[in-house]
Amino acid sequence: MKIINFTLAYLSLFPLLLKAQDGISFDNDFNLWNIQKGQTATVFVEKAYIRSVPGLQAKQIDSLGVGTTVTMTSAPLKGSIIKNFYAPWYQISYLKDSQQKKGFIWLGLLALGKQVDREGFQYLYGFERFIKPPNREQQDYFLTKVKVLNPHDSLIASQSYTFAFGGQLSAQSKLLPSMGLTHVKQILCMEFISGACGVPSEYHYVAWTGQKLINLPSRYSVSDAGVFYYDEKLLFPTEHKKNNQLIYKYIEEGETENDDIDAPKYRISKREEHFQWDGDKFFKLSLPK
């Protein structure tokens, strides 16, 4: 999450962001996965160990590979801290070797979301681990990864980016077409939505060329009614219909000049950022002042 000129004091109020000595905690009953009993989910890691009962000390009874579909057969159970963050366990059922099996899995081993294109390629995204940089001035973040699986469920590409969790309420994704960028087949958009004052919504974009994944410019927005707002918008070539290899980012921020919450008067500033796509990567252009 980028730093703006406003102090986001509201972040400390959210129960979803419970700082622990070893990492960060997600609430058992409500978290970014938002998976309910009876719903399906997808294994995100290369090998997920299935336990006889919930807990790291329990016996390993099976393992599942990335892309495996599981069904949640219980409500969330008391969790564990793995990969520097706390998340609950679930009982699951799954099909393996033509047999229906059951066991327990830690939520952090499952994808936050999945999209499938017309050719049967799967696009998964999830958390690798939570990282606390040694320099206290640097912000804590999740190392987040996108993975592409072919129609035979084999992992063929992956790409990482950082996400500074700040109390967002939900995660969702959608698969976009090339949006006019050359050598791009699909774009996966991952949305971490807030809906609360002072907590940002973040949007991350990763392009798939058919051979590799490439991070594109991200955007975010945050506001506190009657105090400030900050908003970024991205326009791709098929949207702005100008130079067909430019990505435009429009930034607008406002800070109130009065104390009227019902009718705030904002001091507004606007600016732009332009990014050039060369068919393999993007780079930020210097704009005349």
C-alpha positions as CSV (number, residue, x, y, z in Angstrom):
1,M,0.0,0.0,0.0
2,K,1.4,3.4,-1.0
3,I,1.9,6.2,1.5
4,I,-0.3,9.3,1.2
5,N,-0.4,12.5,3.2
6,F,-3.1,11.4,5.6
7,T,-2.8,9.4,8.8
8,L,-4.9,6.2,8.6
9,A,-5.6,6.0,12.3
10,Y,-8.6,3.8,11.6
11,L,-6.5,0.8,10.8
12,S,-6.0,-0.1,14.4
13,L,-9.8,-0.5,14.9
14,F,-10.3,-3.5,12.7
15,P,-10.4,-7.0,14.4
16,L,-9.2,-8.6,11.1
17,L,-5.8,-7.1,11.6
18,L,-4.6,-8.5,14.9
19,K,-0.8,-8.1,15.1
20,A,0.9,-10.9,16.9
21,Q,4.6,-11.3,17.8
22,D,5.1,-13.9,15.1
23,G,3.0,-12.4,12.3
24,I,-0.6,-11.5,11.6
25,S,-4.0,-13.1,12.4
26,F,-7.1,-13.6,10.3
27,D,-10.4,-14.0,12.1
28,N,-11.6,-17.7,12.2
29,D,-15.1,-16.9,11.0
30,F,-14.5,-14.0,8.6
31,N,-11.4,-13.6,6.4
32,L,-10.2,-12.8,2.9
33,W,-10.9,-16.4,1.7
34,N,-14.6,-16.1,2.8
35,I,-15.1,-19.8,2.2
36,Q,-18.2,-21.3,3.7
37,K,-19.1,-24.9,4.6
38,G,-20.3,-26.7,1.5
39,Q,-18.3,-24.6,-0.9
40,T,-15.3,-25.7,-3.0
41,A,-11.7,-24.3,-2.9
42,T,-8.5,-25.0,-4.8
43,V,-5.1,-26.1,-3.3
44,F,-2.6,-23.3,-3.9
45,V,0.7,-24.7,-2.8
46,E,2.7,-27.4,-4.6
47,K,2.1,-29.9,-1.8
48,A,-0.6,-29.5,0.9
49,Y,-0.5,-32.0,3.7
50,I,-3.8,-33.3,4.9
51,R,-4.1,-34.1,8.7
52,S,-6.1,-36.6,10.7
53,V,-7.3,-33.8,13.0
54,P,-6.7,-30.0,12.9
55,G,-3.3,-28.9,14.0
56,L,0.4,-29.1,13.1
57,Q,1.1,-32.0,15.5
58,A,-1.6,-34.2,13.9
59,K,-0.7,-37.1,11.7
60,Q,-0.2,-36.5,8.0
61,I,-2.6,-38.8,6.3
62,D,-2.4,-37.5,2.7
63,S,-1.0,-34.8,0.5
64,L,-2.6,-32.9,-2.4
65,G,-1.0,-31.0,-5.3
66,V,-1.6,-27.5,-6.6
67,G,-4.9,-27.2,-8.5
68,T,-6.7,-29.9,-6.6
69,T,-10.4,-29.1,-5.8
70,V,-11.6,-29.7,-2.2
71,T,-15.0,-29.2,-0.6
72,M,-15.2,-27.6,2.9
73,T,-17.3,-30.0,5.1
74,S,-17.0,-28.1,8.4
75,A,-17.2,-24.6,9.8
76,P,-13.8,-23.0,10.5
77,L,-11.9,-24.7,13.4
78,K,-9.2,-23.3,15.7
79,G,-6.2,-22.3,13.6
80,S,-2.5,-22.2,13.6
81,I,0.3,-19.8,12.8
82,I,2.1,-21.0,9.6
83,K,4.2,-18.9,7.2
84,N,4.0,-16.1,9.8
85,F,0.2,-15.7,9.8
86,Y,-2.7,-17.2,11.7
87,A,-5.6,-18.9,9.9
88,P,-8.2,-21.5,10.8
89,W,-8.4,-25.2,9.9
90,Y,-11.2,-26.9,8.0
91,Q,-12.4,-30.4,7.5
92,I,-12.5,-31.2,3.7
93,S,-13.5,-33.9,1.4
94,Y,-11.8,-34.6,-2.0
95,L,-11.5,-37.2,-4.7
96,K,-8.2,-39.0,-5.1
97,D,-7.5,-42.3,-7.0
98,S,-11.2,-42.5,-7.7
99,Q,-12.0,-42.6,-4.0
100,Q,-13.7,-40.0,-1.8
101,K,-11.5,-39.1,1.1
102,K,-11.6,-36.7,4.1
103,G,-9.1,-34.9,6.3
104,F,-8.2,-31.5,7.6
105,I,-6.4,-28.6,5.9
106,W,-5.0,-25.2,7.0
107,L,-6.8,-22.4,5.2
108,G,-3.6,-20.6,4.1
109,L,-2.7,-23.5,1.8
110,L,-5.8,-22.7,-0.4
111,A,-6.0,-20.2,-3.2
112,L,-7.8,-16.9,-2.5
113,G,-9.4,-17.3,-5.9
114,K,-9.3,-19.0,-9.2
115,Q,-10.2,-18.1,-12.8
116,V,-10.3,-20.4,-15.8
117,D,-10.0,-19.2,-19.4
118,R,-11.6,-20.7,-22.5
119,E,-8.7,-23.0,-23.2
120,G,-8.9,-24.5,-19.7
121,F,-5.9,-22.7,-18.2
122,Q,-6.3,-22.0,-14.5
123,Y,-5.2,-18.7,-12.9
124,L,-4.7,-19.0,-9.1
125,Y,-3.6,-16.4,-6.6
126,G,-2.8,-16.7,-2.9
127,F,-0.4,-16.0,-0.1
128,E,3.1,-17.4,0.1
129,R,3.9,-16.0,3.5
130,F,3.6,-12.9,5.7
131,I,6.9,-10.9,5.9
132,K,8.0,-8.4,8.6
133,P,11.0,-6.5,7.2
134,P,14.0,-6.1,9.6
135,N,13.8,-2.4,9.0
136,R,10.9,-1.1,11.1
137,E,10.4,1.8,8.8
138,Q,9.4,-0.6,6.1
139,Q,5.8,-1.8,5.9
140,D,4.8,-5.4,6.7
141,Y,3.4,-7.3,3.7
142,F,2.2,-10.5,2.2
143,L,4.2,-12.1,-0.5
144,T,1.4,-12.9,-2.9
145,K,1.8,-15.1,-5.9
146,V,-0.1,-15.8,-9.1
147,K,0.1,-19.3,-10.7
148,V,-0.9,-20.5,-14.1
149,L,-1.8,-24.2,-14.6
150,N,-2.4,-25.8,-17.9
151,P,-5.5,-27.9,-18.7
152,H,-3.7,-30.9,-17.3
153,D,-3.3,-29.2,-13.9
154,S,0.5,-28.8,-14.3
155,L,2.1,-25.6,-13.0
156,I,3.7,-23.7,-16.0
157,A,4.3,-20.2,-14.6
158,S,4.2,-18.1,-11.4
159,Q,4.8,-14.5,-10.5
160,S,5.0,-12.7,-7.1
161,Y,4.0,-9.2,-5.9
162,T,3.6,-7.6,-2.5
163,F,0.3,-6.8,-0.7
164,A,0.2,-4.8,2.5
165,F,-3.0,-6.1,4.2
166,G,-4.8,-3.3,6.0
167,G,-8.1,-4.7,7.1
168,Q,-9.7,-5.4,3.7
169,L,-13.0,-7.2,3.9
170,S,-12.9,-9.5,0.8
171,A,-10.8,-10.7,-2.0
172,Q,-12.0,-11.4,-5.5
173,S,-10.6,-11.7,-9.0
174,K,-11.6,-11.5,-12.6
175,L,-10.0,-12.4,-15.9
176,L,-9.7,-9.7,-18.5
177,P,-8.7,-9.9,-22.2
178,S,-5.5,-8.4,-23.5
179,M,-7.0,-4.8,-23.2
180,G,-5.1,-3.9,-26.3
181,L,-1.6,-4.8,-25.1
182,T,0.5,-6.6,-27.6
183,H,1.7,-10.2,-26.9
184,V,-0.8,-10.4,-24.0
185,K,-3.4,-13.2,-23.9
186,Q,-5.1,-12.6,-20.5
187,I,-4.9,-10.2,-17.6
188,L,-5.8,-11.4,-14.1
189,C,-7.2,-8.6,-11.9
190,M,-7.1,-9.3,-8.2
191,E,-9.2,-7.0,-6.0
192,F,-8.8,-6.6,-2.2
193,I,-11.9,-4.7,-1.3
194,S,-12.4,-2.5,1.8
195,G,-15.8,-0.7,2.2
196,A,-14.6,0.8,5.5
197,C,-13.4,4.3,6.3
198,G,-9.6,4.7,6.2
199,V,-9.0,1.2,4.8
200,P,-7.8,1.0,1.2
201,S,-9.1,-1.1,-1.7
202,E,-6.3,-2.4,-3.8
203,Y,-6.3,-3.7,-7.3
204,H,-3.4,-5.7,-8.8
205,Y,-3.0,-6.7,-12.4
206,V,-0.8,-9.5,-13.8
207,A,-0.5,-10.2,-17.6
208,W,-0.2,-13.6,-19.1
209,T,1.7,-13.7,-22.4
210,G,1.2,-17.5,-23.0
211,Q,4.8,-18.0,-21.8
212,K,5.2,-15.9,-18.6
213,L,3.4,-13.7,-16.1
214,I,4.2,-10.0,-15.9
215,N,3.2,-7.5,-13.2
216,L,1.4,-4.5,-14.5
217,P,0.8,-1.2,-12.7
218,S,-1.5,-1.5,-9.7
219,R,-4.0,1.0,-8.2
220,Y,-5.8,1.7,-5.0
221,S,-8.3,4.0,-3.4
222,V,-9.0,5.0,0.2
223,S,-11.3,7.6,1.9
224,D,-12.7,8.8,5.1
225,A,-16.1,10.5,4.6
226,G,-15.8,14.2,5.3
227,V,-12.0,14.2,5.8
228,F,-10.1,13.0,2.7
229,Y,-10.2,10.7,-0.3
230,Y,-7.5,9.3,-2.6
231,D,-8.4,7.5,-5.8
232,E,-6.5,6.0,-8.7
233,K,-7.9,4.8,-12.0
234,L,-6.2,2.8,-14.7
235,L,-7.1,3.0,-18.4
236,F,-5.7,0.4,-20.8
237,P,-5.5,0.9,-24.6
238,T,-8.9,-0.5,-25.4
239,E,-10.4,1.9,-22.9
240,H,-8.6,5.2,-23.6
241,K,-8.3,4.5,-27.4
242,K,-5.2,6.6,-27.8
243,N,-1.6,5.3,-28.2
244,N,-2.2,1.6,-28.2
245,Q,0.7,0.7,-26.0
246,L,0.2,3.1,-23.1
247,I,-1.4,2.6,-19.8
248,Y,-2.7,5.7,-18.1
249,K,-3.1,6.2,-14.4
250,Y,-5.3,9.1,-13.2
251,I,-4.9,10.1,-9.6
252,E,-7.2,12.4,-7.7
253,E,-7.1,13.3,-4.0
254,G,-9.1,15.7,-1.9
255,E,-8.8,17.0,1.6
256,T,-11.7,18.9,3.3
257,E,-11.4,22.6,3.9
258,N,-14.4,22.9,6.3
259,D,-15.8,21.0,9.2
260,D,-19.2,20.3,7.7
261,I,-19.4,16.5,7.5
262,D,-22.7,16.6,5.7
263,A,-21.5,19.0,3.0
264,P,-17.7,18.8,2.9
265,K,-15.8,21.2,0.7
266,Y,-12.7,19.5,-0.7
267,R,-9.4,20.9,-1.9
268,I,-8.8,18.7,-4.9
269,S,-5.6,17.9,-6.8
270,K,-5.2,15.8,-9.9
271,R,-2.2,14.3,-11.7
272,E,-1.4,11.5,-14.2
273,E,1.1,8.8,-14.7
274,H,1.9,7.1,-18.0
275,F,3.3,3.7,-18.5
276,Q,4.8,2.4,-21.8
277,W,4.3,-1.3,-22.7
278,D,6.9,-2.7,-25.1
279,G,5.4,-6.2,-25.5
280,D,7.4,-7.7,-22.7
281,K,7.4,-5.2,-19.8
282,F,6.2,-1.8,-18.9
283,F,8.1,1.3,-17.7
284,K,7.0,4.6,-16.3
285,L,7.4,7.6,-18.6
286,S,8.6,11.0,-17.5
287,L,5.9,13.6,-18.1
288,P,6.6,17.3,-18.7
289,K,5.8,19.5,-15.7
